[in-house]
Amino acid sequence: MSENKFPGMPEIKFSKNGYEIRTDILGLANQLVLEEYRAKIAGWEMTGHKLETGQIVTTVTMPEFPGLERVLEIANQMYEFVNSGTRPKKNTSNK
């Protein structure tokens, strides 16, 4: 059992090591990328309509599911921001 002087109160950890920071950033990047994908899928679904034949027609292409490379790209941008304290350069590639 911990030596917490105030039972029932959570223990406070004042600093994280580098691995914990990178893990948190990777989790945040994953959440951000998935939310972006979900928003694109919702937009794609709303643009479609069914023909009398049951075929779905849409003028918007279905977004590609983001893979590990996209998550790592966003995580690296976030980590760069944390390390430098400045905003990272905007990526001009449209993914």
N, C-alpha and C positions, 0 to 999 in steps of 0.2 A: 504494500500500500504506500502511496506517496506521502510525503511529509507536509501536505497542504495544511496550513494553519487554520484555514476556513473551509470546513467540510461542506461539500455541495457546490463550492465555487470552482469554476474551471481553472486549470493551471494555465498560466500565461507564459508563452515562450516568446522571448523578446527578439530573437533573431533567427533567421533561417540560413542553412548552409546553401552552397551553390547548387547542389543537386535538388534541394527542395524548391528553390526559386525556379530553376529550369523546368521542373515537373509542373509547377503551378502555371508557368507561362505556356507550356505545351498544352495543358488542359484548357486554358483560356483560348488559345489559338484554335484548338479543335472545336470548342463551342462556337466561336465566331464563324469559322468556316461552315459548320453544319447549319447554323442559323441563316447564313447567306444562301446556302443551297436550298433550304426549306422555303425561303422567300421566293427564290427563282422558280421552284417547282410549283408553288401556289400560283404564281403569275402565269406559268405555262398552262396549268390546269384550267384557269379561269378563261383563257383565250380559246379553248377548244369547244367545239360543238359537234353533235352527232347528226349525220345525214340520215335519211329514211332507211338506208341500208344498215345502219348501226355503226358505220365507220366513223371514227373520230377524226375531225379535220381541225388543224390549227395552223396559224401562220408563224407561230413562234416555235423555234426549235427547243427540244427538251434539253435542259442544262445537263452538263456532264457532272457525274458525282465526283466531288473533290477527293483526291487521294492523299496519301501520306506526304507527297512532295508539296502540295498546296498548304497543308497544315504546318509543315516544317518551315516553309517560306514565311508564313504569317508569324510563327513562333520566333524565327530569327529577327524579323522586323520588330517584334515586341521586345525581345531581349536586347536588341541594339538600342531601343528607346530607353530601357531600364538602365543600361550601362552608361549611355551618353547623357541622358537627361534632356535630350533634344528630340524633336520629331524626326523619324526616319524619312528618307527620300521616298516620294510617292512612286510606286511601281506603275509604269505605263502599259504593261501587258494586261490585256483584258481576259481574265480567266473566270 
